[in-house]
C-alpha cells in the first residue's frame, strides 16, 4: 500500500513522531523511519518502507545534514514527491535543494497546516475517516494552549471559527464531547450525524465572556473538526482582546481533551485551567476600565461643583 514516509535521524525521533501523529490525525497514511539497531546492523523493513513510499518527508537538522546514511538515502528519492521539513537551522544539502521546504523552526501547528495543504495538492495517500483511530499524542507539551480564530462579523451576529487538525471517529466524539460540555457549562441541544450543537446555560460572573448567550457547534469534516461559537453582535460590544482569548483557550482545551486519547475526564480540569486564568484576566480588565470611567466621572463632577 502506498504511504507517506517520514525520514529522520535518531536525534530527531521525538519531533518526527509528533509530526507523524499530527498527519495521521489529519487522515494521511504515514510511516516512520525506525530507529537503527544499536549494533549498526541493516534494517530491511526500513529500507523497504523508504523505497516503496509514494511521498517522502525529509526531516532536516544539523544531525541529519551530517549523517552519511541520510545523504545516501536522499540520493534514492528519485522522481517521487518530497518535502524538506526544516526543524533546526543548518545548511541545505545539495541533494535537497530542488525540493520545497516547510519551516518548523518558529512554530509547529501552523507549519503542519501548511504542510497538509501541500500534501493534499500532491495527492498524498489518505485513509478513510471511519478507518482512522485516535492516537495518543506523542508529546502532549506541544499541544497548544490557545488556537487561532477566524471571526466572521454579520449584521446582527458574530461567528468565531476554529479548526482542530484531527480525525475523530463518530462514536469517539459522541462519547467524549458530552464530558467536555458538562464541564464548560454547555447543554447539548442537537446531536445528529456529523454536527453537535450546544447552548451555554451555566451562569458566570459579570464581565466574563462566557456569560453572554451563545451556542457552540462542533462539526466533523474531512481531516478536521470545525468548532464555531455564535452570539449576537450587541453582546460583544464591550469586549477587549482578552475576552476573545478566553474562547481561543477553551477551543484549545477541547483540542487537548480529544487529542490525548488516554486523558481521563478528571484531567479535563487541568486542561481548563488556562481558560479560567484568562477569564479572570478579562474580568479584571473590564472592572478596571469600568472603575476608571466611574472615577473620571466623579472627578469631573467634583470639579464642576467646585467651579460653580
N, C-alpha and C positions, 0 to 999 in steps of 0.2 A: 504494500500500500504506500502511496506517495505520502510524504510528510515534510514538515519544516524542521530543519536541523540546526541546533544552536551549538556552534563550535567554540570552545573556550579552553583555557589552561586551568589546571587545578587551583591556581591562585584566584581566579575569577569565578569559582564554582558557586559561591553564595549569590553573587549578582546574577549569574546565568540561571540559577534555579528560580529566583524571584521573577525574572523576565519570562521564563518558560511558563510559570504558574499564571501570570497575567495573560499571556497569549492563549493559554489553554482555556481560561475562563472566558475569553472572547470568542471561543468556538474554533480555534485553529488546532490542527493536528501537529503536535510539537514533539521533537525528540531532543535529548541532551547528549553532549559529548561525555561519556563516562570518565570517571577519574582513572588515570592509568594505574596499572599494577605497580606497587612499590618496588618490586624486583626489576621492573623495566621490561617485562615481557609484553609482546604484542597482544592486542585485544581485537580479535577478528570481528566481534559484534560491532565495535566502534567503527572499524574500517568499513564494514558493510553498511552501517547506518549513514555514514558520510557519503559513500558512493551512490547509494540508492535514493538519497534525499532529492526532492524536486526543487526545493528552495533552501537557501542557506543564510544563516545569520552568523556573522563572524564577530565575536566579542574581542575588541581591540583594546589592549592596555600595554603598559611597559613590559609586563610579564610575557604576553603573547608576542609582542614585537621582538623580543629577544629569544624566542623559542625556535630552535631549528625544526622541531617536529611540526609546529604551527606553520612555518614557512613552506614546508613540504606539502602540507595539506592544502594550503591556499593555491598552490600551483595546479591542483587537481580539480579546481572549481569548474573549469571549462566554460560552457555557454549557459549554465544554469543561472537563474535569477539569484543574486546575492546582495546582502546589505551589510555594511560595516556598522557595528554597534560600538560607538566610541564611549567607553566608560571611564577613561583616565587620559590625561594629556600625554601624548607621545608622538613620535614621528610616524608619518604614514608610510608603511612599507610599499615598495614599488608594485608588488603583486596585487595590492588592494586599491590602487589609485583610480582605477576605472569603475569602481562600484560606488553607489550612493551611500552617504554617511548619515546616520541618525545620532545626534549628540545627546548623550545621557550624563554629561559632566555636571550640569547645573540643575538637574531635576530627574524625576522618574515617571510619574503618571502622564504628564503632558507629552514627553517623548514616546511613551508607549502608544498614546493615541495617534501620534504622527506615524509611527511605525505600522500600526494596524491599518491605517488608511493606505499606506504604500503597499502592504502585503495584499490587501484586497484588490488593488489595481493590478498587481502582479499575479492574481488568481492563485494565491497560496491555498493549499488544501484545508478544508474545514470539515468538521463532523456535524451531524445533525444535532440540533438542540436537545432532543429527547435522549440522545445517547451520551450527553455530557454529564459528568458527575462533579459536584463541587469539591475542589481540592483545598485542603488547608493551606493557607498562605505560608510560604517558606519562612518569611521574615516579617512578622506582624508589626515590628517597629517601623517598617517602611510604609505602612498604610497611612493615608492622610488623616489629619485632624480636621481639615476644612476642605470642602470641594468648591471648584469654580462654578459660578451660577450664571445662567442666562435669564435676564429679566425682560419680560415681554409686557410692555405697557399697552393697555387697551383704554378705550374711552372711559369705561366705568370699573375696570378691574386690573389687577396685576397678577401675572403668572411668573413664577420663579422656577426655572427648569434645571435639573441636574441629570447627568448621565453617569451611571455606575458601570464601569467596564468589567462586566462579569456575566457568566452564564449560570442561571439558577433554574433547576427543574421546577415544573409547576407545583408538584407535591411538596417539594422542599420550601418553596416560597410560601405556600399556603399554610404550612406548619409553623414557620418561624416568624412570619410577618405579624400575626396577632400578638406575639410576645412583645415585639418592639412597640406596637400600637398601644398596648396596655400600659407600658412603662412611660410613654410620652404623652399620655392623655388623649389619645385618639379613640374613636369608636367607629368600627367598620360599618359602612352603610351599604356597600355593594361589593360583592366578590364573585365575579363571573368571568370565566375564560382567562384572558391574559391581563385583566385590569382589576385593581383593588382600589376602592375609593373609601376614604375615612374622613370624619369631621372631628376637629379638636373640641372636646367637651369639658376638659379639666380647666378650672379657673386658676389663673396665675396672678401674681402681684401687679399692681399698676405700673405702667410703662414697660412691662415685659412684652416683647413682640409676639410671644405665643398666646397672649391674652386675646388678640383680635380674632374675630370669627373667620375661619378659613378651612379649606379642605386639603387633603393630601391624596394624590393619585400615584400609584405605583403600577407601571405597565411593563410587561415583558416584551422585549423586542429582540431581534436577531443580534446576539452577541452582547447585548446591553440590557440594563434596567433603566427605564425612564422614570424619574421622580419629579412630581410637579406640585408645588404649593399654589393655591389660588385664593385671592382675597379681594375685597373692594378697594379701589384706589384711595378712597377717602379715609380708610383705616390706617394708612401708612404715611400720611402727610407729615407727621411729626417724627418719623424715623430718621435716625442717623445711620452711618455705615455700620456702627457696632450692632445695631438691631438686625440688619440683614445678615451679619456674620453668625448670629445665633442659628438661623436656619441653615446656613452653609455648614455649620458644625453638626447640626442634627442630621443632615443628609449624609455627612461623612460617618457619623455614628451608625447609621443604618448600613452603610457600606461595610464598615468594620465588623458589625454583627453578623452580616450574611457571609462575608468573605472568610471568616475564621470558622471553619466547619465544626471545630471542637469546642466552641465557646458556649458555655452553659448560660441559661437565662439569667442567673445571678450575676454573671460577668457583665451584663449589659449596663449595670450601674456604673462600672468603671468606664465603659465606652461613652457614657453620657456625661461624665464629669466635665469635659471641655465645654459642653453645651451649657451646663449650669454656671460655669465660671464666666462665659461670655454673656449670659443673661444677666448676671449680677453687674457686670461692667456696663451693659446697656442701660439697666435701670438706674445705676448711679449717675451715668452721664445725663439722663433725662431729668432726674431730680436736681442735679447741679444746675442745669440750664434753667429749669423752672424756678429754682430758688434765686438764681441770679436775676431773672426777669422781675420777680416779686420785689427783690431788694432794690432794683433800679427804680421800679415804680414808686416804692416807698420813699426813696431818696428824692425823686423828682417832686413828689407831693410835699415832702418836708421843706424843700427849697421854695416851692410856691407859697406855702403857708408863711414862711419867714419873710419872703419878698413882699407879699401883700400885707 
